[in-house]
């Protein structure tokens, strides 16, 4: 009989859905535990047609998943409504009744309460994600279940060490570094989850490297990069004649994404380039950010389909992140035939063959970014050459490959 696992993820995203598909295909999934699971014909399915509740659309799941899915939606639905109505006190970090921390905590406890039953059904392990695994893993240890941990972002201690430099050398951008307000209790829980894991899955070599800052003993860490979106259209490569090089950035507008280095890299090139920046501001009134955005094209928000279309309209995608567990925008741009310039602190080194289907630059170096931009301006034929190679790579590694590789690794895990 195939090994079966119970899979827990409160909100579901592209990578978790691809993983679940791989588990189902290989008869490894016992049950999926999540917050909101919407299937055609249900009330939530109809509510998702309301423009104000369009976020529900991404919670729609394949009909084939229905018999394997268990959901408990109260707190996550409350979070969505409170966020939509801007009831900030209800979603306040770690404190609000419907904050994301509470959503994960409730899910974690709920899954833990169901592990004994799962064990009796023949389940050998439980798969859980950072911030939603502590109660689950504590109960799993008592129940005799294998603890499979997914760390989707870099380790928190490494983030603090690497970002501290930005507070010192880029103080004008420091206020955009908002991800450092986790309580000591929450950070300790992250470390406890790692201590309980029997195996850790990460999506990039960089994420694995960040775990070197963990002070305890860790189990095996397996690196399996995410897949690429489906390649649905070919990009039209326009000659760089009598027009400017069109550069695109998509992501949260904070210094963690290396924004100051991007803006520095394009200084002095305004007569040769057009830069478009897509994303929400991390904070509304950072003077350095606001002044930089005034000099370029800024689009606060686009839908996912609009982002892909926007990527196709640009020549090169720049993602200068200083700390990134993966960087899905990298794979999205490559799938659209757009070559990517990104740093060594993303999944870039796992995905890109430097100089052949994209470029890898050192994190925190505007000089390195500018060097690549100047190389492109001198040899514009590189855009089509590397863009086509990037898209070919995307075609060869769709999401289904990631799902199958994960299923293969899980099926090979040694039981107790």
C-alpha positions in Angstrom: 0.0 0.0 0.0 1.3 3.5 -0.9 2.3 5.8 1.9 -0.4 8.4 2.7 0.1 11.8 4.2 -2.2 14.3 5.7 -1.5 17.7 4.1 -2.2 21.0 5.9 -2.2 24.4 4.3 -4.5 27.2 5.5 -4.8 29.3 2.4 -3.4 27.3 -0.6 -1.2 28.9 -3.3 0.2 27.8 -6.6 3.0 25.7 -5.2 0.9 23.9 -2.6 -1.8 23.2 -5.2 0.8 21.7 -7.6 2.2 19.6 -4.7 -1.3 18.3 -3.9 -1.9 17.4 -7.5 1.3 15.4 -7.5 0.2 13.6 -4.3 -3.2 12.8 -5.7 -1.8 11.5 -8.9 0.5 9.2 -7.0 -2.1 8.0 -4.5 -0.2 9.5 -1.6 -2.8 12.0 -0.3 -5.0 11.0 2.6 -6.7 14.3 3.2 -6.1 18.0 2.5 -6.9 20.2 5.4 -7.4 23.9 4.5 -9.6 26.9 5.5 -11.6 27.7 2.4 -12.2 25.1 -0.2 -14.7 26.1 -2.9 -16.3 23.7 -5.4 -18.7 24.4 -8.2 -22.3 24.7 -7.1 -21.5 25.7 -3.5 -22.6 29.0 -2.0 -19.1 30.3 -1.8 -18.7 29.6 -5.5 -21.6 31.9 -6.2 -20.3 34.5 -3.8 -17.0 34.6 -5.7 -18.9 36.1 -8.7 -19.3 39.2 -6.6 -16.5 41.7 -7.6 -16.1 42.6 -3.9 -15.4 38.9 -3.1 -13.3 38.1 -6.1 -10.5 36.8 -3.7 -12.7 33.7 -3.2 -12.2 32.7 -6.9 -8.6 31.6 -6.2 -10.0 29.2 -3.5 -11.9 27.2 -6.1 -10.6 23.7 -6.3 -10.7 20.9 -8.8 -13.8 18.7 -8.5 -11.5 15.7 -8.2 -10.2 17.0 -4.9 -13.6 17.1 -3.2 -13.5 13.7 -1.6 -10.0 14.4 -0.2 -10.7 17.9 1.2 -11.7 19.0 4.7 -12.2 22.7 5.3 -13.0 25.0 8.2 -13.5 28.5 6.9 -14.7 30.8 9.8 -11.4 32.6 10.7 -10.0 32.8 7.1 -13.4 34.0 5.8 -13.4 36.6 8.6 -9.9 37.7 7.7 -10.9 38.2 4.1 -14.0 40.2 5.0 -12.2 42.3 7.7 -9.4 43.1 5.2 -11.9 44.1 2.5 -13.8 46.4 4.9 -10.5 47.8 6.2 -11.2 46.8 9.8 -7.5 46.8 10.6 -8.0 46.1 14.3 -9.5 42.7 13.5 -6.4 41.7 11.4 -3.7 43.4 13.4 -0.4 41.5 13.4 -0.5 38.7 16.0 -3.3 40.5 17.9 -6.4 40.7 15.8 -9.1 38.0 16.1 -8.9 37.4 12.3 -5.2 38.1 11.8 -3.3 35.6 9.6 -1.4 34.4 12.7 -4.7 33.3 14.3 -5.8 31.7 11.1 -2.7 29.6 11.1 -2.9 28.8 14.8 -6.5 27.6 14.5 -5.7 25.4 11.5 -2.6 24.0 13.3 -4.7 23.0 16.4 -7.5 21.6 14.3 -5.2 19.4 12.3 -3.4 18.2 15.5 -6.8 17.2 16.9 -7.4 14.9 13.9 -4.0 13.1 13.7 -5.0 10.2 15.9 -7.9 9.4 13.5 -5.6 9.8 10.5 -3.1 7.4 12.1 -5.8 4.7 12.5 -6.6 5.2 8.8 -3.0 4.2 7.9 -1.5 7.7 7.5 2.3 7.7 8.0 3.1 11.4 8.1 1.8 15.0 8.1 2.9 17.8 5.8 2.8 21.3 7.3 4.1 24.8 6.6 6.0 27.3 8.7 3.9 29.0 11.4 1.2 26.3 11.1 3.0 23.2 12.2 3.9 23.4 15.9 0.8 21.9 17.5 0.5 19.4 14.6 4.1 18.2 15.0 3.9 17.9 18.8 0.9 15.7 18.4 2.5 13.8 15.5 5.4 12.9 17.7 3.1 11.5 20.3 1.0 9.7 17.7 4.0 8.2 15.9 3.6 10.2 12.6 6.4 11.5 10.4 6.8 15.3 10.4 7.3 16.8 6.9 8.1 20.5 7.1 7.9 23.1 4.3 9.9 26.3 4.7 8.7 28.6 1.9 10.9 31.6 2.9 14.4 32.0 4.3 15.1 31.4 7.9 14.2 34.4 10.1 17.6 34.8 11.8 19.4 35.0 8.4 16.8 37.6 7.3 17.6 39.8 10.3 21.4 39.5 9.8 21.3 40.3 6.1 18.7 43.1 6.4 20.5 44.8 9.3 23.0 46.0 6.7 20.3 47.9 4.9 19.3 49.8 8.0 22.9 51.0 8.2 23.8 51.8 4.6 20.3 52.8 3.3 18.6 54.5 6.3 16.3 56.5 3.9 14.8 53.2 2.9 14.8 51.5 6.3 11.1 52.3 7.1 10.0 50.1 4.2 11.6 47.1 6.0 8.4 46.2 7.8 8.9 42.4 8.2 10.7 42.5 11.5 7.8 42.9 14.0 7.3 39.3 14.9 7.1 38.7 18.6 9.8 36.6 20.4 7.1 34.0 21.1 6.3 33.7 17.3 10.0 33.4 16.5 10.5 30.7 19.1 7.6 28.8 17.6 9.4 28.8 14.3 12.5 27.3 15.9 10.4 24.7 17.7 8.8 23.6 14.4 12.2 23.2 12.8 13.4 21.1 15.8 10.4 18.7 15.5 10.7 18.2 11.7 11.9 14.8 10.4 12.6 16.3 6.9 12.6 19.9 5.5 11.6 20.9 2.0 12.7 24.2 0.5 12.3 25.6 -3.0 15.8 27.2 -3.4 19.4 26.6 -2.5 19.4 30.1 -1.0 16.6 29.1 1.5 18.7 26.1 2.5 21.7 28.3 3.0 19.8 30.6 5.4 19.2 27.6 7.7 23.0 27.6 8.5 22.1 30.3 11.1 19.9 27.8 13.0 21.6 26.9 16.2 20.1 23.5 16.7 20.4 20.2 14.8 18.4 19.9 11.6 17.2 16.9 9.6 17.9 16.4 5.9 17.0 19.5 3.8 15.7 18.8 0.4 15.8 21.5 -2.3 13.1 21.1 -5.0 12.4 24.3 -7.0 8.9 25.2 -7.9 7.5 24.8 -11.4 6.8 27.4 -14.1 3.4 28.6 -15.3 2.1 27.1 -18.5 3.6 28.6 -21.6 0.6 29.8 -23.6 1.9 32.4 -26.0 5.0 33.4 -27.8 6.5 36.8 -27.1 7.0 39.3 -30.0 10.6 40.6 -29.8 10.8 44.1 -31.2 14.1 45.5 -32.3 15.7 48.0 -30.0 15.7 50.7 -32.7 14.4 54.3 -32.1 12.9 53.3 -28.8 13.9 52.8 -25.2 14.7 49.5 -23.4 11.6 48.6 -21.5 12.4 47.3 -18.0 9.9 45.8 -15.5 9.8 45.2 -11.8 6.9 43.4 -10.0 6.7 42.9 -6.3 6.2 44.5 -2.9 7.7 48.0 -2.8 10.2 47.6 0.0 13.9 47.6 0.4 13.8 43.8 1.0 13.2 43.6 -2.7 16.4 45.6 -3.4 14.5 48.5 -4.9 17.1 51.2 -4.1 19.6 49.3 -6.1 17.3 49.1 -9.1 16.7 52.8 -9.0 20.4 53.5 -8.7 21.2 51.2 -11.6 19.0 53.1 -14.0 20.3 56.5 -13.0 21.9 58.2 -15.9 20.2 55.8 -18.4 16.8 57.7 -18.5 17.4 58.6 -22.2 17.9 54.9 -23.0 15.4 53.0 -20.7 11.8 53.1 -19.5 11.3 51.5 -16.1 7.8 50.3 -15.0 7.3 49.3 -11.3 4.3 47.3 -10.3 3.4 46.7 -6.7 1.9 48.0 -3.5 4.0 50.3 -1.2 5.1 48.7 2.0 4.5 52.0 3.7 2.7 55.1 2.3 5.2 57.9 3.1 8.7 56.8 2.5 10.3 59.9 1.0 13.0 58.0 -0.9 10.6 55.5 -2.4 8.0 58.2 -3.4 10.7 60.4 -5.0 12.0 57.4 -7.0 8.5 56.4 -8.2 7.8 59.9 -9.5 10.7 59.5 -12.0 9.3 56.3 -13.5 6.0 54.5 -14.3 4.3 53.1 -11.2 1.3 50.8 -11.3 0.0 50.0 -7.7 -1.9 46.8 -8.6 -2.6 44.4 -11.5 -4.4 41.1 -11.6 -2.3 38.0 -12.3 -3.4 37.8 -15.9 -2.6 41.5 -16.3 0.9 41.0 -14.8 1.7 38.3 -17.3 0.5 40.5 -20.2 2.5 43.4 -18.8 5.6 41.1 -18.7 5.2 40.2 -22.4 5.2 43.9 -23.2 8.6 44.5 -21.7 12.1 43.6 -22.8 13.7 42.5 -19.5 12.5 41.8 -16.0 14.6 42.9 -13.0 14.1 41.3 -9.6 17.0 42.6 -7.3 15.6 41.0 -4.1 17.9 40.9 -1.1 16.1 38.0 0.7 13.7 35.7 -1.2 12.6 32.2 -0.5 12.0 31.7 -4.2 10.5 34.6 -6.3 7.6 33.3 -8.4 7.8 36.4 -10.5 11.1 35.0 -11.9 9.4 31.9 -13.3 6.4 34.0 -14.5 8.6 36.3 -16.5 10.6 33.5 -18.0 7.4 31.7 -19.0 6.5 34.8 -21.0 9.8 34.7 -22.9 11.2 37.7 -20.9 14.8 37.3 -19.7 15.4 38.0 -16.0 18.1 39.8 -14.1 18.0 38.6 -10.5 20.2 38.1 -7.5 22.0 35.3 -5.7 19.5 35.6 -2.8 16.5 34.2 -4.8 15.8 31.0 -6.6 17.6 32.5 -9.6 20.7 30.4 -9.3 18.5 27.2 -9.3 16.6 28.4 -12.4 18.9 30.5 -14.5 22.0 29.6 -16.4 23.8 33.0 -16.2 24.4 34.5 -19.6 22.4 31.9 -21.4 18.7 32.3 -20.3 19.1 35.2 -17.8 21.5 36.9 -15.5 22.5 36.4 -11.8 24.0 39.4 -10.0 25.3 39.9 -6.5 22.6 41.1 -4.1 22.9 44.7 -3.1 24.9 45.8 -6.2 23.5 48.5 -8.4 26.7 48.5 -10.4 26.2 44.8 -11.3 22.6 45.5 -12.5 23.8 48.5 -14.6 26.5 46.4 -16.2 24.0 43.9 -17.4 21.7 46.7 -18.7 24.6 48.3 -20.6 25.4 44.9 -22.0 21.9 44.6 -23.3 21.9 48.1 -24.7 25.2 47.2 -26.6 23.9 43.8 -27.7 20.1 44.0 -28.0 20.0 40.7 -29.8 20.5 39.1 -26.3 16.9 39.9 -25.5 15.5 37.5 -28.0 18.3 34.9 -27.6 18.0 34.7 -23.8 14.2 35.2 -23.8 13.6 32.2 -26.0 16.0 30.1 -24.0 14.1 31.2 -20.8 10.8 30.2 -22.2 12.1 26.8 -23.4 13.3 26.2 -19.8 9.9 27.1 -18.5 8.3 24.7 -21.0 10.5 21.9 -19.7 9.5 22.4 -16.0 5.8 23.0 -15.6 4.2 22.9 -12.2 3.4 19.2 -12.8 7.1 18.4 -12.7 7.4 20.0 -9.3 4.4 18.0 -8.1 5.8 14.7 -9.4 9.3 15.4 -7.9 7.8 16.2 -4.5 5.6 13.0 -4.7 8.7 11.0 -5.6 10.7 12.3 -2.6 7.9 11.8 -0.1 7.3 8.3 -1.3 11.0 7.5 -0.6 11.0 8.9 2.9 12.0 6.3 5.4 9.4 5.4 8.0 10.3 4.9 11.7 
